Amino acid sequence: MHFIIGGAYNGKEQWVKDELKRTKRPHEKVMEWSPEKSLKGLQHDVLVWFSMEDWVLHQCHGPLQDDEIVEAFKNWIDQLNLWEKKNQTRSVMLVGTDQSKGIVPLDHTMRRARDLSGWCFQHSAQMSCRVTRVWYGIGEELKQEEAET
């Protein structure tokens, strides 16, 4: 897995597109994924989960407690990791917006979502073989390990 993090409007989406071109991934084999979509029967080699923090915020408006949201998120990451490992041609890209360099929100739900996103992103970074921070369209490698086979 590859976790891409960066500030809002700092070029993460374009960086991902450029990375997919650089690694010669055919467009038809790339799917924008979210937890509402099944992992079963996919004909794609690359899944990209953009704006993971939006999923966390959505969960904050529901009945789940903080630890339940984090566990559900970890479960999705673990499932994506297993999906990727089933075939060497597969790749998962997780894209999240860094919220640690901004103003702490006054709204309780937004503050809660910010905190939970941070915990979820920590898990994403731990589970990923590669972590890239994108600022102003420039990618900086924070972590790069050999992928497990």
DSSP file (Angstrom, degrees, kcal/mol; ACC not computed):
  #  RESIDUE AA STRUCTURE BP1 BP2  ACC     N-H-->O    O-->H-N    N-H-->O    O-->H-N    TCO  KAPPA ALPHA  PHI   PSI    X-CA   Y-CA   Z-CA
    1    1 A M              0   0    0      0, 0.0   129,-1.7     0, 0.0   128,-1.4   0.000 360.0 360.0 360.0 152.6    0.0    0.0    0.0
    2    2 A H  E     -ab  93 130A   0     90,-2.3    92,-2.9   126,-0.2     2,-0.5  -0.981 360.0-159.1-128.1 117.7    1.0    3.6   -0.6
    3    3 A F  E     -ab  94 131A   0    127,-2.8   129,-2.7    -2,-0.5     2,-0.5  -0.866   6.3-167.3-100.8 123.6   -0.3    6.3    1.7
    4    4 A I  E     +ab  95 132A   0     90,-3.8    92,-2.6    -2,-0.5     2,-0.3  -0.953  10.6 176.9-114.0 124.7   -0.2    9.8    0.2
    5    5 A I  E     +ab  96 133A   0    127,-2.7   129,-2.9    -2,-0.5     2,-0.3  -0.933  12.7 130.8-127.4 148.1   -0.7   12.7    2.7
    6    6 A G  E     -ab  97 134A   0     90,-1.2    92,-2.6    -2,-0.3   129,-0.2  -0.952  52.5 -68.8 178.9 169.2   -0.7   16.5    2.1
    7    7 A G    >   -     0   0    0    127,-0.5     3,-1.3    -2,-0.3     5,-0.3  -0.182  64.5 -78.6 -68.7 163.2   -2.5   19.7    2.8
    8    8 A A  T 3  S+     0   0    0     90,-0.4    -1,-0.2     1,-0.3    89,-0.0  -0.381 116.4   7.5 -61.3 137.7   -5.8   20.6    1.2
    9    9 A Y  T 3  S+     0   0    0      1,-0.1    -1,-0.3    -3,-0.1    -2,-0.1   0.825  91.3 125.4  59.1  35.3   -5.4   21.8   -2.4
   10   10 A N  S <  S-     0   0    0     -3,-1.3   127,-2.9   124,-0.1   128,-0.2   0.255  86.9 -93.3-107.7  10.9   -1.7   20.9   -2.4
   11   11 A G  S  > S+     0   0    0    125,-0.2     4,-2.3   126,-0.1     5,-0.2   0.691  76.8 139.0  94.6  19.0   -1.8   18.7   -5.5
   12   12 A K  H  > S+     0   0    0     -5,-0.3     4,-2.5     2,-0.2     5,-0.2   0.930  74.6  48.9 -62.4 -46.1   -2.3   15.2   -4.1
   13   13 A E  H  > S+     0   0    0      1,-0.2     4,-2.3     2,-0.2    -1,-0.2   0.925 114.1  44.8 -63.1 -45.0   -4.7   14.2   -6.8
   14   14 A Q  H  > S+     0   0    0      2,-0.2     4,-2.7     1,-0.2    -1,-0.2   0.889 111.4  54.3 -65.5 -37.8   -2.5   15.4   -9.7
   15   15 A W  H  X S+     0   0    0     -4,-2.3     4,-2.5     2,-0.2    -2,-0.2   0.914 108.5  49.3 -61.3 -42.4    0.5   13.8   -8.0
   16   16 A V  H  X S+     0   0    0     -4,-2.5     4,-2.5     2,-0.2    -2,-0.2   0.931 111.1  49.3 -62.6 -45.7   -1.4   10.5   -7.9
   17   17 A K  H  X S+     0   0    0     -4,-2.3     4,-2.0     1,-0.2    -2,-0.2   0.919 112.7  47.6 -59.5 -43.9   -2.3   10.8  -11.6
   18   18 A D  H  X S+     0   0    0     -4,-2.7     4,-2.7     1,-0.2    -1,-0.2   0.890 110.8  51.7 -64.7 -39.0    1.3   11.5  -12.5
   19   19 A E  H  X S+     0   0    0     -4,-2.5     4,-2.2     2,-0.2    -2,-0.2   0.893 108.6  50.9 -64.6 -40.1    2.5    8.6  -10.4
   20   20 A L  H  <>S+     0   0    0     -4,-2.5     5,-2.8     2,-0.2    -1,-0.2   0.890 112.5  46.5 -65.4 -38.8    0.1    6.3  -12.1
   21   21 A K  H ><5S+     0   0    0     -4,-2.0     3,-1.5     3,-0.2    -2,-0.2   0.920 110.8  52.8 -65.9 -43.5    1.4    7.5  -15.5
   22   22 A R  H 3<5S+     0   0    0     -4,-2.7    -2,-0.2     1,-0.3    -1,-0.2   0.877 111.7  45.0 -60.7 -38.6    5.0    7.2  -14.4
   23   23 A T  T 3<5S-     0   0    0     -4,-2.2    -1,-0.3    -5,-0.2    -2,-0.2   0.330 114.4-120.5 -89.6   7.9    4.4    3.6  -13.3
   24   24 A K  T < 5 +     0   0    0     -3,-1.5    -3,-0.2     1,-0.2    -2,-0.1   0.879  49.2 167.5  57.4  45.0    2.6    2.9  -16.6
   25   25 A R      < -     0   0    0     -5,-2.8    -1,-0.2    -6,-0.1     5,-0.1  -0.820  38.0-121.5 -88.8 118.1   -0.7    1.9  -15.0
   26   26 A P    >   -     0   0    0      0, 0.0     3,-1.9     0, 0.0     4,-0.3  -0.341  15.3-127.3 -61.8 137.6   -3.5    1.8  -17.7
   27   27 A H  G >  S+     0   0    0      1,-0.3     3,-1.6     2,-0.2    -2,-0.0   0.847 107.8  58.3 -53.7 -39.2   -6.4    4.1  -16.9
   28   28 A E  G 3  S+     0   0    0      1,-0.3    -1,-0.3    16,-0.0    -3,-0.0   0.641 101.9  55.7 -71.1 -12.6   -8.9    1.3  -17.3
   29   29 A K  G <  S+     0   0    0     -3,-1.9    17,-2.5    15,-0.1    16,-2.1   0.397  92.9  86.6 -96.6   2.1   -7.2   -0.7  -14.6
   30   30 A V  E <   -c   46   0A   0     -3,-1.6     2,-0.4    -4,-0.3    17,-0.2  -0.881  56.8-173.3-107.6 133.0   -7.5    2.1  -12.0
   31   31 A M  E     -c   47   0A   0     15,-2.8    17,-2.6    -2,-0.4     2,-0.6  -0.987  26.0-132.4-128.2 131.9  -10.6    2.5   -9.8
   32   32 A E  E     -c   48   0A   0     -2,-0.4     2,-0.3    15,-0.2    17,-0.2  -0.744  41.0-164.3 -77.4 119.9  -11.5    5.3   -7.4
   33   33 A W        +     0   0    0     15,-2.8    17,-0.4    -2,-0.6     6,-0.0  -0.747  22.2 171.1-113.8 153.1  -12.5    3.3   -4.4
   34   34 A S    >   -     0   0    0     -2,-0.3     3,-2.6    15,-0.1    18,-0.0  -0.958  50.2 -97.8-149.4 162.4  -14.5    4.0   -1.2
   35   35 A P  T 3  S+     0   0    0      0, 0.0     4,-0.1     0, 0.0    14,-0.0   0.661 117.2  69.7 -59.9 -14.6  -15.8    1.7    1.6
   36   36 A E  T 3  S+     0   0    0      2,-0.1     2,-0.3     0, 0.0    -3,-0.0   0.651  90.5  76.6 -74.4 -13.4  -19.3    1.8    0.0
   37   37 A K  S <  S-     0   0    0     -3,-2.6     2,-0.1     1,-0.0    -4,-0.0  -0.758  84.9-119.3-101.0 144.2  -17.8   -0.3   -2.9
   38   38 A S        -     0   0    0     -2,-0.3    -4,-0.1     1,-0.1    -2,-0.1  -0.434   3.5-148.5 -78.3 152.6  -17.2   -4.0   -2.7
   39   39 A L    >   +     0   0    0     -2,-0.1     3,-0.8    -4,-0.1     2,-0.3   0.499  68.5 105.5 -93.1  -7.6  -13.7   -5.5   -3.1
   40   40 A K  T 3  S+     0   0    0      1,-0.2    -2,-0.1     0, 0.0     0, 0.0  -0.546  87.6   1.3 -79.4 136.3  -15.2   -8.7   -4.6
   41   41 A G  T 3  S+     0   0    0     -2,-0.3    -1,-0.2     1,-0.2     2,-0.1   0.649  82.3 164.4  69.9  18.2  -14.9   -9.4   -8.3
   42   42 A L    <   -     0   0    0     -3,-0.8    -1,-0.2     1,-0.1    -3,-0.0  -0.447  29.6-161.0 -69.9 139.7  -13.0   -6.2   -9.1
   43   43 A Q        +     0   0    0     -2,-0.1     2,-0.3     2,-0.0    -1,-0.1   0.127  60.8 102.4-102.5  17.5  -11.3   -6.2  -12.5
   44   44 A H        -     0   0    0      1,-0.1   -14,-0.2   -13,-0.0   -15,-0.1  -0.685  55.9-159.7-103.4 154.5   -9.0   -3.4  -11.5
   45   45 A D  S    S+     0   0    0    -16,-2.1    46,-2.5    -2,-0.3     2,-0.4   0.653  80.7  47.4-101.0 -22.9   -5.3   -3.6  -10.6
   46   46 A V  E     -cd  30  91A   0    -17,-2.5   -15,-2.8    44,-0.2     2,-0.5  -0.980  61.3-169.0-127.3 127.6   -5.1   -0.2   -8.7
   47   47 A L  E     -cd  31  92A   0     44,-2.4    46,-3.0    -2,-0.4     2,-0.5  -0.955   5.6-166.9-111.4 133.4   -7.6    1.1   -6.1
   48   48 A V  E     -cd  32  93A   0    -17,-2.6   -15,-2.8    -2,-0.5     2,-0.8  -0.977   5.6-163.5-122.2 119.2   -7.3    4.7   -5.0
   49   49 A W  E     - d   0  94A   0     44,-2.8    46,-3.0    -2,-0.5     3,-0.4  -0.860  16.7-167.1-102.9  99.3   -9.2    5.9   -1.9
   50   50 A F        +     0   0    0     -2,-0.8    46,-0.1   -17,-0.4     4,-0.1  -0.552  62.5  10.7 -83.0 149.6   -9.2    9.7   -2.1
   51   51 A S    >>  +     0   0    0     -2,-0.2     3,-1.8    44,-0.2     4,-0.7   0.894  63.8 175.8  54.4  53.2  -10.3   11.9    0.9
   52   52 A M  H >> S+     0   0    0     43,-1.8     4,-1.5    -3,-0.4     3,-0.6   0.803  74.7  67.7 -57.6 -29.5  -10.3    9.2    3.5
   53   53 A E  H 3> S+     0   0    0      1,-0.2     4,-2.5     2,-0.2    -1,-0.3   0.767  90.2  63.1 -64.3 -25.1  -11.0   11.9    6.1
   54   54 A D  H <> S+     0   0    0     -3,-1.8     4,-2.4     2,-0.2    -1,-0.2   0.886 101.1  51.1 -66.2 -37.7  -14.5   12.4    4.5
   55   55 A W  H <X S+     0   0    0     -4,-0.7     4,-2.1    -3,-0.6    -2,-0.2   0.923 110.7  49.0 -63.3 -43.2  -15.4    8.8    5.5
   56   56 A V  H  X S+     0   0    0     -4,-1.5     4,-1.6     2,-0.2    -2,-0.2   0.937 111.1  49.2 -62.0 -47.1  -14.3    9.5    9.1
   57   57 A L  H  X S+     0   0    0     -4,-2.5     4,-0.7     1,-0.2     3,-0.2   0.909 109.2  52.7 -59.8 -42.8  -16.3   12.7    9.2
   58   58 A H  H >< S+     0   0    0     -4,-2.4     3,-1.1     1,-0.2    -1,-0.2   0.905 107.8  51.7 -59.3 -41.5  -19.4   10.9    7.9
   59   59 A Q  H >< S+     0   0    0     -4,-2.1     3,-1.7     1,-0.2     5,-0.4   0.815  99.3  64.8 -65.6 -29.6  -19.0    8.3   10.6
   60   60 A C  H 3< S+     0   0    0     -4,-1.6    -1,-0.2     1,-0.3    -2,-0.2   0.709  97.0  56.7 -66.9 -19.5  -18.8   11.1   13.2
   61   61 A H  T << S+     0   0    0     -3,-1.1    -1,-0.3    -4,-0.7    -2,-0.2   0.449 102.9  71.3 -88.7  -1.4  -22.4   12.0   12.4
   62   62 A G  S <  S-     0   0    0     -3,-1.7    -3,-0.0    -4,-0.2     0, 0.0  -0.248 100.2 -88.8-104.3-167.3  -23.6    8.4   13.1
   63   63 A P  S    S+     0   0    0      0, 0.0    -3,-0.1     0, 0.0    -4,-0.1   0.550  82.3 114.6 -83.5  -8.5  -24.0    6.3   16.3
   64   64 A L        -     0   0    0     -5,-0.4     2,-0.1     1,-0.1    -2,-0.1  -0.324  61.7-128.6 -71.5 144.9  -20.5    4.9   16.5
   65   65 A Q     >  -     0   0    0      1,-0.1     4,-2.1    -2,-0.0     3,-0.3  -0.393  33.4 -98.5 -80.3 166.1  -18.1    5.7   19.3
   66   66 A D  H  > S+     0   0    0      1,-0.2     4,-2.3     2,-0.2     5,-0.2   0.914 123.4  47.9 -54.0 -49.8  -14.6    6.9   18.6
   67   67 A D  H  > S+     0   0    0      1,-0.2     4,-2.1     2,-0.2    -1,-0.2   0.831 110.2  53.3 -65.3 -30.4  -13.0    3.5   19.1
   68   68 A E  H  > S+     0   0    0     -3,-0.3     4,-2.3     2,-0.2    -1,-0.2   0.874 108.6  49.5 -70.2 -37.3  -15.6    1.9   16.9
   69   69 A I  H  X S+     0   0    0     -4,-2.1     4,-2.4     2,-0.2    -2,-0.2   0.933 112.3  47.2 -65.7 -46.0  -14.9    4.3   14.1
   70   70 A V  H  X S+     0   0    0     -4,-2.3     4,-2.7     1,-0.2    -2,-0.2   0.913 113.1  48.9 -63.4 -42.2  -11.1    3.8   14.3
   71   71 A E  H  X S+     0   0    0     -4,-2.1     4,-2.2     2,-0.2    -1,-0.2   0.894 110.5  50.5 -65.4 -39.6  -11.6    0.0   14.4
   72   72 A A  H  X S+     0   0    0     -4,-2.3     4,-1.9     2,-0.2    -1,-0.2   0.912 111.8  48.5 -63.3 -42.0  -13.9    0.1   11.4
   73   73 A F  H  X S+     0   0    0     -4,-2.4     4,-2.3     2,-0.2    -2,-0.2   0.937 110.3  50.4 -62.4 -47.3  -11.3    2.2    9.5
   74   74 A K  H  X S+     0   0    0     -4,-2.7     4,-2.7     1,-0.2    -1,-0.2   0.880 107.3  55.5 -58.8 -37.9   -8.5   -0.2   10.5
   75   75 A N  H  X S+     0   0    0     -4,-2.2     4,-2.4     2,-0.2    -1,-0.2   0.909 107.4  48.9 -61.5 -42.7  -10.7   -3.1    9.2
   76   76 A W  H  X S+     0   0    0     -4,-1.9     4,-2.5     2,-0.2    -2,-0.2   0.921 111.9  48.7 -62.6 -43.4  -11.0   -1.4    5.8
   77   77 A I  H  X S+     0   0    0     -4,-2.3     4,-2.4     1,-0.2    -2,-0.2   0.919 111.3  49.7 -63.2 -42.9   -7.3   -0.9    5.6
   78   78 A D  H  X S+     0   0    0     -4,-2.7     4,-2.2     2,-0.2    -1,-0.2   0.898 111.0  49.5 -63.0 -40.5   -6.6   -4.5    6.6
   79   79 A Q  H  X S+     0   0    0     -4,-2.4     4,-2.6     2,-0.2    -2,-0.2   0.906 111.5  48.8 -64.8 -41.5   -9.1   -5.7    3.9
   80   80 A L  H  X S+     0   0    0     -4,-2.5     4,-2.5     2,-0.2    -2,-0.2   0.900 109.7  52.7 -63.5 -40.1   -7.4   -3.5    1.3
   81   81 A N  H  X S+     0   0    0     -4,-2.4     4,-2.1     2,-0.2    -2,-0.2   0.919 111.0  46.3 -61.2 -45.0   -4.0   -4.8    2.3
   82   82 A L  H  X S+     0   0    0     -4,-2.2     4,-1.0     2,-0.2    -2,-0.2   0.910 111.0  52.7 -64.6 -42.7   -5.2   -8.4    1.9
   83   83 A W  H >< S+     0   0    0     -4,-2.6     3,-0.6     1,-0.2     4,-0.3   0.925 110.9  47.8 -58.0 -44.9   -6.8   -7.6   -1.5
   84   84 A E  H >< S+     0   0    0     -4,-2.5     3,-1.2     1,-0.2     6,-0.4   0.895 108.9  53.1 -63.4 -41.6   -3.5   -6.1   -2.7
   85   85 A K  H 3< S+     0   0    0     -4,-2.1    -1,-0.2     1,-0.2    -2,-0.2   0.647  92.0  74.6 -73.2 -14.5   -1.4   -9.0   -1.5
   86   86 A K  T << S+     0   0    0     -4,-1.0     2,-0.3    -3,-0.6    -1,-0.2   0.687 108.4  25.1 -71.4 -16.6   -3.5  -11.6   -3.4
   87   87 A N    X   -     0   0    0     -3,-1.2     3,-1.8    -4,-0.3    -1,-0.2  -0.961  69.5-140.6-151.9 128.2   -2.0  -10.5   -6.7
   88   88 A Q  T 3  S+     0   0    0     -2,-0.3    -1,-0.1     1,-0.3    -3,-0.0   0.682 102.1  61.1 -65.5 -17.8    1.4   -8.9   -7.4
   89   89 A T  T 3  S+     0   0    0     -3,-0.0    -1,-0.3     2,-0.0     2,-0.2   0.608  87.9  97.5 -82.6 -10.0   -0.1   -6.7  -10.1
   90   90 A R    <   +     0   0    0     -3,-1.8     2,-0.3    -6,-0.4   -44,-0.2  -0.460  48.4 178.3 -83.5 150.7   -2.4   -5.0   -7.5
   91   91 A S  E     - d   0  46A   0    -46,-2.5   -44,-2.4    -2,-0.2     2,-0.4  -0.990  15.1-154.7-150.2 141.6   -1.8   -1.8   -5.8
   92   92 A V  E     - d   0  47A   0     -2,-0.3   -90,-2.3   -46,-0.2     2,-0.5  -0.976   6.7-166.7-119.6 131.3   -3.7    0.3   -3.2
   93   93 A M  E     -ad   2  48A   0    -46,-3.0   -44,-2.8    -2,-0.4     2,-0.5  -0.979   4.0-162.7-118.4 122.6   -3.2    4.1   -2.9
   94   94 A L  E     -ad   3  49A   0    -92,-2.9   -90,-3.8    -2,-0.5     2,-0.5  -0.907   6.9-166.9-105.3 128.0   -4.6    5.8    0.2
   95   95 A V  E     +a    4   0A   0    -46,-3.0   -43,-1.8    -2,-0.5     2,-0.3  -0.961  11.9 169.4-124.4 120.5   -5.0    9.6   -0.1
   96   96 A G  E     -a    5   0A   0    -92,-2.6   -90,-1.2    -2,-0.5     2,-0.6  -0.938  32.9-120.6-130.9 152.8   -5.7   11.8    2.9
   97   97 A T  E     -a    6   0A   0     -2,-0.3   -90,-0.2   -92,-0.2     2,-0.2  -0.813  30.3-125.1 -94.2 121.7   -5.7   15.4    3.7
   98   98 A D        +     0   0    0    -92,-2.6   -90,-0.4    -2,-0.6     3,-0.1  -0.454  30.5 175.8 -64.1 128.7   -3.3   16.5    6.5
   99   99 A Q    >   +     0   0    0     -2,-0.2     3,-0.5    15,-0.1    -1,-0.1   0.196  56.5  89.6-119.2  12.8   -5.2   18.4    9.1
  100  100 A S  T 3  S+     0   0    0      1,-0.2    -1,-0.1     4,-0.0     4,-0.1   0.588  81.6  55.3 -89.7  -9.7   -2.4   18.9   11.6
  101  101 A K  T 3  S+     0   0    0     -3,-0.1    -1,-0.2     2,-0.1     2,-0.1   0.277  96.9  77.1-107.0  11.2   -1.1   22.2   10.3
  102  102 A G  S <  S-     0   0    0     -3,-0.5     2,-0.3     1,-0.1    -3,-0.1  -0.381  93.1 -68.6-108.9-172.3   -4.4   24.1   10.5
  103  103 A I        -     0   0    0     -2,-0.1    -1,-0.1     1,-0.1    -2,-0.1  -0.596  53.6-109.5 -77.9 137.5   -6.5   25.8   13.1
  104  104 A V        -     0   0    0     -2,-0.3     7,-0.1     1,-0.1    -1,-0.1  -0.550  42.0-113.7 -68.2 125.1   -8.2   23.5   15.5
  105  105 A P        -     0   0    0      0, 0.0    -1,-0.1     0, 0.0     6,-0.1  -0.292  12.8-148.6 -63.5 142.7  -11.9   23.5   14.7
  106  106 A L  S    S+     0   0    0      4,-0.1     2,-0.2     5,-0.0    -2,-0.0   0.823  75.9  92.2 -76.0 -33.1  -14.3   25.0   17.3
  107  107 A D  S  > S-     0   0    0      1,-0.1     4,-2.5     2,-0.0     5,-0.2  -0.448  76.1-139.8 -67.0 129.5  -17.1   22.7   16.2
  108  108 A H  H  > S+     0   0    0      1,-0.2     4,-2.7    -2,-0.2     5,-0.2   0.900  99.8  48.7 -58.7 -45.5  -17.1   19.5   18.3
  109  109 A T  H  > S+     0   0    0      1,-0.2     4,-2.6     2,-0.2    -1,-0.2   0.909 112.9  47.4 -64.9 -41.8  -17.8   17.2   15.4
  110  110 A M  H  > S+     0   0    0      2,-0.2     4,-2.1     1,-0.2    -1,-0.2   0.890 113.4  48.5 -66.5 -38.5  -15.2   18.7   13.2
  111  111 A R  H  X S+     0   0    0     -4,-2.5     4,-2.3     2,-0.2    -2,-0.2   0.909 112.1  49.5 -66.1 -42.2  -12.6   18.5   16.0
  112  112 A R  H  X S+     0   0    0     -4,-2.7     4,-2.7    -5,-0.2     5,-0.2   0.927 111.0  49.0 -61.3 -46.1  -13.6   14.9   16.7
  113  113 A A  H  X S+     0   0    0     -4,-2.6     4,-2.6     1,-0.2    -1,-0.2   0.879 109.6  53.0 -62.4 -38.1  -13.2   14.0   13.0
  114  114 A R  H  X S+     0   0    0     -4,-2.1     4,-1.8     2,-0.2    -1,-0.2   0.930 111.8  44.9 -62.5 -46.2   -9.8   15.7   12.9
  115  115 A D  H  X S+     0   0    0     -4,-2.3     4,-1.8     2,-0.2    -2,-0.2   0.935 115.0  47.2 -63.4 -47.1   -8.6   13.7   15.9
  116  116 A L  H  X S+     0   0    0     -4,-2.7     4,-2.7     1,-0.2     5,-0.2   0.886 108.7  54.9 -64.4 -39.0  -10.0   10.4   14.6
  117  117 A S  H  X S+     0   0    0     -4,-2.6     4,-3.1    -5,-0.2    -1,-0.2   0.909 105.6  53.8 -60.3 -40.7   -8.5   11.1   11.1
  118  118 A G  H  X S+     0   0    0     -4,-1.8     4,-1.8     2,-0.2    -1,-0.2   0.915 110.5  45.3 -59.4 -44.0   -5.1   11.5   12.7
  119  119 A W  H  X S+     0   0    0     -4,-1.8     4,-1.6     2,-0.2    -1,-0.2   0.902 114.8  48.5 -66.9 -40.2   -5.4    8.1   14.5
  120  120 A C  H  X S+     0   0    0     -4,-2.7     4,-2.1     1,-0.2    -2,-0.2   0.895 110.1  51.4 -66.4 -39.6   -6.6    6.5   11.3
  121  121 A F  H  X S+     0   0    0     -4,-3.1     4,-2.6     1,-0.2    -1,-0.2   0.851 104.3  57.7 -67.1 -33.6   -3.8    8.0    9.2
  122  122 A Q  H  X S+     0   0    0     -4,-1.8     4,-2.2    -5,-0.2    -1,-0.2   0.924 108.2  46.7 -60.3 -43.0   -1.3    6.7   11.7
  123  123 A H  H  X S+     0   0    0     -4,-1.6     4,-2.4     2,-0.2    -2,-0.2   0.908 110.5  53.1 -64.7 -41.1   -2.6    3.2   11.1
  124  124 A S  H  X S+     0   0    0     -4,-2.1     4,-1.3     1,-0.2    -2,-0.2   0.917 110.2  47.5 -59.4 -44.1   -2.5    3.9    7.3
  125  125 A A  H  < S+     0   0    0     -4,-2.6    -1,-0.2     1,-0.2    -2,-0.2   0.899 111.9  49.9 -65.4 -40.9    1.2    4.9    7.5
  126  126 A Q  H  < S+     0   0    0     -4,-2.2    -2,-0.2     1,-0.2    -1,-0.2   0.891 114.3  44.2 -64.3 -39.6    2.1    1.9    9.6
  127  127 A M  H  < S+     0   0    0     -4,-2.4     2,-0.2    -5,-0.1    -1,-0.2   0.677  98.5  89.9 -81.0 -17.9    0.4   -0.5    7.2
  128  128 A S     <  -     0   0    0     -4,-1.3  -126,-0.2    -5,-0.2     3,-0.1  -0.566  63.0-152.3 -86.3 142.7    1.8    1.1    4.1
  129  129 A C  S    S+     0   0    0   -128,-1.4    16,-2.6    -2,-0.2     2,-0.4   0.718  89.1  35.3 -77.5 -23.6    5.1    0.1    2.5
  130  130 A R  E     -bE   2 144A   0   -129,-1.7  -127,-2.8    14,-0.2     2,-0.4  -0.997  63.7-174.2-137.1 134.2    5.4    3.6    1.1
  131  131 A V  E     -bE   3 143A   0     12,-2.4    11,-3.1    -2,-0.4    12,-1.7  -0.996   8.0-176.1-129.0 127.5    4.3    7.0    2.5
  132  132 A T  E     -bE   4 141A   0   -129,-2.7  -127,-2.7    -2,-0.4     2,-0.5  -0.984  14.4-152.4-126.1 131.6    4.6   10.2    0.5
  133  133 A R  E     -bE   5 140A   0      7,-2.8     7,-2.8    -2,-0.4     2,-0.6  -0.901  13.8-158.1-100.2 129.5    3.9   13.7    1.7
  134  134 A V  E     +bE   6 139A   0   -129,-2.9  -127,-0.5    -2,-0.5     2,-0.4  -0.939  16.3 170.8-113.1 119.5    2.7   16.1   -1.1
  135  135 A W  E >  S- E   0 138A   0      3,-2.1     3,-2.0    -2,-0.6  -124,-0.1  -0.994  74.1 -13.6-127.7 124.5    3.1   19.8   -0.7
  136  136 A Y  T 3  S-     0   0    0     -2,-0.4  -125,-0.2     1,-0.3    -1,-0.1   0.845 128.9 -54.4  54.5  37.5    2.5   22.2   -3.6
  137  137 A G  T 3  S+     0   0    0   -127,-2.9     2,-0.5     1,-0.2    -1,-0.3   0.409 112.5 117.4  82.8  -2.3    2.6   19.3   -6.0
  138  138 A I  E <   -E  135   0A   0     -3,-2.0    -3,-2.1  -128,-0.2     2,-0.4  -0.879  56.0-142.9-105.1 124.8    6.0   18.0   -4.9
  139  139 A G  E     -E  134   0A   0     -2,-0.5     2,-0.5    -5,-0.2    -5,-0.2  -0.694  12.1-167.6 -88.6 134.9    6.2   14.5   -3.4
  140  140 A E  E     -E  133   0A   0     -7,-2.8    -7,-2.8    -2,-0.4     2,-0.4  -0.983  21.1-131.0-121.2 120.1    8.5   13.8   -0.5
  141  141 A E  E     +E  132   0A   0     -2,-0.5    -9,-0.2    -9,-0.2     3,-0.1  -0.572  30.3 170.2 -73.6 122.0    9.1   10.2    0.4
  142  142 A L  E    S+     0   0A   0    -11,-3.1     2,-0.3    -2,-0.4   -10,-0.2   0.684  71.3  12.1 -99.7 -26.8    8.7    9.6    4.2
  143  143 A K  E     +E  131   0A   0    -12,-1.7   -12,-2.4     2,-0.0    -1,-0.4  -0.977  59.0 171.7-153.3 135.1    8.8    5.9    4.1
  144  144 A Q  E     +E  130   0A   0     -2,-0.3     2,-0.3   -14,-0.2   -14,-0.2  -0.856  11.3 164.1-149.9 113.2    9.7    3.3    1.5
  145  145 A E        -     0   0    0    -16,-2.6     2,-0.3    -2,-0.3   -16,-0.1  -0.814  46.5 -92.1-120.1 161.3   10.0   -0.4    2.2
  146  146 A E        -     0   0    0     -2,-0.3     2,-0.1     1,-0.1    -2,-0.0  -0.582  50.6-111.8 -69.3 135.0   10.2   -3.4   -0.1
  147  147 A A        -     0   0    0     -2,-0.3     2,-0.2     1,-0.1    -1,-0.1  -0.438  29.3-115.9 -68.9 141.8    6.6   -4.7   -0.6
  148  148 A E              0   0    0      1,-0.1    -1,-0.1    -2,-0.1   -19,-0.0  -0.535 360.0 360.0 -74.9 144.6    5.9   -8.1    1.0
  149  149 A T              0   0    0     -2,-0.2    -1,-0.1   -63,-0.0   -61,-0.1   0.399 360.0 360.0-110.4 360.0    5.1  -10.9   -1.4
